[in-house]
Amino acid sequence: MKLRMTSSGYSRDTSSEEDFQIKYRQMLETSKSEKGDNFITRSASSGYWLSALIPLALASAFSSSLFTTYQPQCDLPQTYHLLTTLAVGMFLESLCFFIYFNKNKENWHRSWKIILALIPIPLTTCMIKFVVLTTWPYAWCLSTVVIFLYQTVYVKILHGFPSTFTFGEACVLVQSFILFLLNIFIKLYDIIFKGQTVITRDFDKLNLIVMTTLLLLSVICLLLSICAWFRHPFCVYGLIGALAISATCLPLGNASLPIITVWKFMFKDIMRLYVTLFYAVLSSAAVCAVAWQLRREQMASTSVRKIFHVLLVLVYMPGILYQCTLLYVAIGAALALMVIIEVLRLLCIPPLGEVLRNAFKCFADEKDAGLIALTPFCLLIGCSLPLWLKPCPCLITNSQFNIQFLSLMAGVLTIGFGDTAASIFGSKYGRIKWRNGSRTLEGSLAFIVATFIPILILNVLSFISLSVVQWLVVAGAVIVSALVEAHTDQIDNLVLPLIFYSIVSFIG
């Protein structure tokens, strides 16, 4: 029914850059030779249920917004109708794809495949019409474009990056990417065609700069994937330089040059400079940790890899508590930098390609079997998704939106605290294993305790103040996250924050 490989053909023990490039090209050729409905997925379960996580998270935040009075400056909930509806449409398309993929297709006529693929379009059209309250032609065109774009990108990702994702993991990432494109296109359309050039809040200005930069970076990655000529080192560095110039000197709306906007924002608040300096120290610590592991010439242990979880806690906690906008910008910059580093590694661009490849060999785990260094990306994305999914995250204050404030920390609590404690404590002291798995009961208990401790501290420090019912729901979210961490073979950095966020946001 489906083709699955435990080995991708990529050897982490190649001794030279030339060997790596040969293996890389062989892997790409293997993916290109796969036709029809055969996919080479990561050696794990299919994870079909992950396709519902993004729609569920959006729906939970949207439902809580119906009973929440946001500050007047917050206009993002207006687009939440559309984004949530289209996310549900992409989920329906995933369901139809999975149904067809797992059926005995020998008895299926090609017309049935076409009908099954088209079913989500009229359903999504109706949802857009009655939820967003728009016209039928607009709803039909938008749903058709989004559904076909999602399905096309999804299949291309599975074929183009063999042994990298499960079906569910690819759903989460592709859905997030499509929603990002929709969001930035809506913003740019309002600026270019509707003349909405007046941008007053710092968050809106900086968010537009970050999103535009990531959009340009996506275009660069597309060019590198379809045109081999651009993969020459001179061209790659030229594209990176053009991106840097565009990100700093391309004016958007009525704002000043991006570099001036960022400069003014940084020096408005002395606390912001202190937090930025703290982030710089943490970044230096991360680089030193990688260099230290490279000198040891050994594969990093689980405990060593969890150092980056601790560093992310130190980045996100003060950012969410005191400098949300700065954190938001730093996340976008970090994601862009990680994509650039990954491009240099994959293409073996001198002089950094070989060093980056060796660093990847040291820190890769069993889930990094494909072309992409999936685990670090999912670590950053998992911690950031609550901030990206929440309407107007930086307008949430602890005095008015306690439970929503807690939902912003879904990634930090489940990954930074819970998963780290479960991994370290379970590997050292775990004795009782869960059925049909390698995780231990002791590790799950450590997950629950380690997640509850920062929540209790936040409550003592008056950052949150929960009712009895809210405490029960939060406890349920922690326990469910711990059980999922113990039993899933999907990338928990991606899964756990969405589960915790969805449960907590429903009681916002």
N, C-alpha and C positions, 0 to 999 in steps of 0.2 A: 504493500500500500504506500509506504513512504520509505525513501532511502535515507538511512542514518549511518553516519560514520563516527567512530570514536576517535579517529585520528584524521587530522585535516591535511596531512602531507607537509605541514610546515614544521621543520625541526628547530627546536630552540638551541640545539647544540652545534649548529653550523659554525665553522671556524673562520669564515671570512665574509666580507661584504658581498663578494661575487656569489658565494653559495646562497646567501640569503636572498639575493635578487633572483637567482634561478628558482629557488623554492617558491618565492612570492609569485613569479610569473606562472609557474606550474599550477599553483593554487588558483590563480585567476583563470587560467585556461580550463581547469577542471570545472569551475563554476560556470564558465561560458558554455561548456559542452553539455551541461545539464539542461535538458529541454522538457517541455510539458510540465507535469505536475510533480517532478522529482526534485526534492530539496535536500541539501546537506545541512542539517541543523546540529546545534551543540548536543553533546552526549548527555541528555537529560530528558525528562518527560516533556510533553508538548507544551504544557502550560497554557492551554486555551483560555482558562479562566482569567488570565491576566488582561485579556482584551477588554474586560469590563471595568478595570480599575480607574482609568482616566475618566470615562463617562460618569462613573459612580462618584469620584472625587469632585468633579464639576457640579454634578447634580446635588451633592450634599452641601457644597458651598452656596449654590444657587438657592436651595431650599431655605438655608439659614438666613440668606439675605432678604427673603420675603418677610421675615419677622424682625429684621434689624434695621434701625435707623442709622444710615451711614452719614458721614459728614457731607455737607453740600459740595465740597470740592471733588468728591469721588464720583466719577462718571463711568467707571469700568463695569458695574453691574448691568448697564444698558447693553453692553455687548455680550454679557454672560448668557442671555437668552439664546443668541445665535450660536455661540461657541459650544454651549452645552448641547443644543439640538444637533449640531453637526457631529459632535463627539458620539452621541447616541447613534447617529446614522453610520458612522464608521464602525461602531461596534456591531450593528446589524450586518454590515458588509462582511465583517470578520466571521460572524456566525454562519452566513451563507457559504463563505469560502471553506470553513472547516467542515460543514455538512457535506459539501461536494467532495472535499479532499478525502474524507474518511469513508465515503460510500464506494461500493463496487461499481467503478465507472465503466466496466465493460458493457453493461446493459443500459448505460445512459447515452441518449442521443445528444449531439452537440447543442441542439436547441434548448435542452433542459439546463445545460450549463449556463447558457446565455440568460435564460429566464431567471435562474437562481441568482445570477450576478446582478440582474436589474431590479430584483425585488426591493432592495433597500432604497432605491431612488424615489419611487412614489411615496413610500412611508416617510422618508426624510422630508420630502416636499410638503406633505401634509403637516408634519410637525412644525416646519418653518412657517408655514402659512398661518397656523392657529396659535403658535406660541410667540413667534416674533411679530405677528400681525403685519405681514407684508403681502405683496401681490403674488398671484400664482406664477406668472412667467419668471419673476425674480427668484422665487422659491425653487422652481423647477431647474432653472439654469444653475443656480448655486449648488444645489444638492447633486446635480449630475456632474459638475466639474469636480467637486470635492470628493465624491465617491470614486470616480474614475482615477483621480490623482492619487488618492489613498491606496487603491488597489494596485496601481501601477508601481508606485514607490515601494510598497510592501513586497511585491514579488521581486522587484529589482534588488532590494536589500537582501532578501533571502538567497537569491542566485549570486549576487555580487560579493557577498561576504559569507562563504560557506563555513560551517562549523563554528560560527560566531554567536548566533542567537538561537533560542528556541522560538517556536511560533508565537508564544505569548509575549516574550521579551521584545520581539520585533514589533508586535502590535503596540505596546506601550510607547516605544521610542518613535515609531512612525506617526502614531496619533499625536504625540506631543509636537513633533516637527510640523505636521500639517496645521495644527492649531496655532503654532507660532507664526507660520507664514500668513495665515488668515488674519491674525491680530496685527501684524506689522503692515500688511496690505491695507487693512481698514484704516489704520492711523495715517499712512501715506496718502491714501485716497482722500481722506478728510482734509489733509493739508494742501494737496496739489489741486484737487478739483472742487472742493467745497470752500476753499479759502480760509479754513480754520487754522490760521497761522499764529494766533495768540496763545502762547504757552507760558503760564505764569509760575506754576509750582516747580521747584527744583527736581522733584521726583519725575514729573512728566518729561522735563527736558532731558534728564540723564537717561531715563528709560528709553526714550526715542533714539538717543545716540547709541546706546548699547544694542538695541534691537536692529537698527540700521547696519551697524558694524557686523553683527552676526549674520544678517541677510547677505551682505557683501561677501563674507567669509564662506557662506553656503554656495554662492555663485562661483567662487574660486575653486572650491572642492568639486563642483560639477564640471568645471573646465578641466581640472586635472584628471577626472575620471573618464572623460570622453575624448580627450586629445592628448596623445602621447608626447607631442612636441612641447607642451607646457611643463612636462615633468623634468626638463633639463634644469640643473641647479640654478643657472642664471635666470631662467624664467620664473622658477619658484620663488627665489628671493626678490625678483622684480614684482611679482604679484603680492608678496607680503609687504613690500615697501609701499605699493600703491594702496593696499588696505590701510596701512598705518597713516598715510597722508589723508585718505578719505575719512578715516575715523576721527582725525584731529582737526581737519580743515574744511570739512563739508558742512556748510550751514544748513540747518533744518528749521523751517518755520520762521518765527521772529527772533529766535535765539541767536546769541553770538556764535562765533566759531566754537566748535565742541571743546577745543583745548582751553579756551578762555572760560567757557561755562564750567568746566571741571575745576579749573584753577580757582575761580570765585567761590565755587561750592566748598572746596577744601578749606579755604581760609575764613569761612563764615563762623566756624565754631572751633574753639581750641580743643575741645574733647575729640572732635573729628580727627585732628592731627595726631593726637595721642593714640587713638584706635588705629589709624593708618600706620603709625610707627610700630605698634604692636603686631599688626598684620605682616609688616616687613620682617620683623624678628621671627615670626612663625614660618614665613616662607624660607628664610635663611636656614632655619632648623630643619625644614623638610629637605632642602638641598643637601645639607650636611648629612642627614640620615641616609640619603641615597648614595652619596659619595662614600660614606663609611661602609655601607653594605657592598658596594662595588669593590672596595679594597679587600674585603674579606673573601671575595670570589666564591661566595656560597649563596644558595637559594635562601631567600628571606623566610623565616619561620612565620607562623600565624601571629605570634606575639609581636614580632617586628612590624608586620604589615598593619597591625592594629594601632601602631603609632600614628598613622595618618588619620585614623578615626578620632584619636584624641586631639590631634591638631585641628581637625574640623570642628570639634566641640568648642575649642578655644577661639575659633574664628566666628562661628555662628552665634554663640551665646551672647557675647557683648554686642555683636552687631544687631541682633534682634531686640535686645533689651534697650540699647542706647543709640545706635546709629544704623537704623534699618535701610535708609537710602544709600548710605555708603556701602553697606553689605550687598545691597542689590547690584550696585555698579561693580563691586569687586567680584561678585559671582559671574557676571557677564564677561569681565576681563579675564578671569581664570578659565572660563569655558573656552573663550577664543584662543587663549594661549595654549591650552591643552590640545585643541584641534590642530593648531599650527605645529606643535611638537609631534603630534601623531603623524601628520603629513610628512614631516622631515624624517621620522623613523621609518614609515612604510616605504617611502621612496629612497631611503638611504642617501639623503642629501648630505654631502660633506659640508663642514667638518663634524657636524653633530650626529649624523645618522648612525654611525657605529657606536658612539657612546650611548645614545638613546636605546639602541637595540640591546646592548649589554645590560642597561638598567632594567629594561623590560624583562629580560631573562631572569634577573635576580628576584623581581617582585611578582612575577606572574604566578597565578595559581591554576587549579584545574579548570576554572571557568574561563580562562583566557586561552582557549584552544584555537581560536580563529585568527583572522588577520588583525583585528582591532584589539587594543588593550581595553577590554570591556569593563573590567572591575573598577578602575579609577574613574572612568567616565560615569558609571552608574553610582559611584559613591558621591560625586559632586552633584549629579542630577537628582539623586534620591533626596539629599539634604535640601536641595533648592526647590523641588517641585511644590512643597507647601507654600513657599513665597510666591511662586509663579502662578499657582492656581487660585490663591485667595484674592478676592476683590479688594483692591487698594490696601495691600498689606501694611504699608508704612503709615496709614492713617489710623491703624488700630492702636488704642491706648489701653493700658491696664485698668483704668478706672471705669471704662465703659464696655469693653469687649473682652472680658476675662477669658472665657472659654475659647474665643477665636484667637486670642493671643497665644494660648497654649497650643492650638492647632498649627500655628506657624512653626513650632518647634518639633513637629512630628518626626522629621528626619533626624534631628539632633538626638532626640530622646530614644528612638528605636535603633538607630545605627550607631551613634556616638556613644551612648551609654549602654543600652540593652544588648545589642549584638556584640559589642566589644566584651562586655562582662560574660556573656554566654559562651563566647569562643574561648576566652582565656581560662575562665573558671571551669568550664565543662571539659576542656582538654586536659587540665591538670588534676581535677578532683572528681570528674564524672565517672560513675560506676554503673548506674542504671540507665540502659539505653532504651530509647523509644522503639516501639515495634517497627520493623522494616526500615530502619534508619540508623545513622551513625551518631545522631545528636543524643544528648543525655538529659535526664530529668533534672539533674543538678544544674546543668547549663541553663535550662529553661527557668528554673527558680532564680538563678542569678540574673537572668534577663529581667524578670519581673521586679526584683528588688532594686536593681540598678536603674531601672526606668522610673520607679516610684520615688526614689530618693531626690532627684532634682525637682520633681513635681512638688514634693513636700517642702523643699527649700524655697521654691518660688512662692508657695502659699504662705510660708512663715514670713518671707520678705515683702508680702502684700503685692506681688506682681500679679497674682491670680487670687480669686476668692470664689470658690465653687459651692453650689448648693449640694445637698445630700444626693439628689438625683444625678447631678453632674459628676459627683465623685464616683458614683456607681457606674456611670457610663464610661468614665475615664478608666476605671479599674477594668471594665470589660474590654476596652480597647487595648490595654496593656496585655491582658491575658490572651486575647485573640492573636495579637502580634507575636507573643511568645510561642504560641502553638504553631502559628504559620512558620516562624523561624525554625522550629524544631522539625517540621515535616516537609517543607518545600525543598525542591532541588533547583528552583529558579534562583536568580540573583537577588538575594534578600536586600541588598542595598537599594534596589529598585522597588521591591514589593512592599516591604514593611512600612515605609513612610506613607504610602498611599492608603494602606489599610487603616493605620492609626488615624490619619488625617480624615478619611471618609467617616469613620465612626464618630470622632470628636466633633467634626463640623456639623453633623446632623443635629446636634443639640445646641448649636450656636445661638 
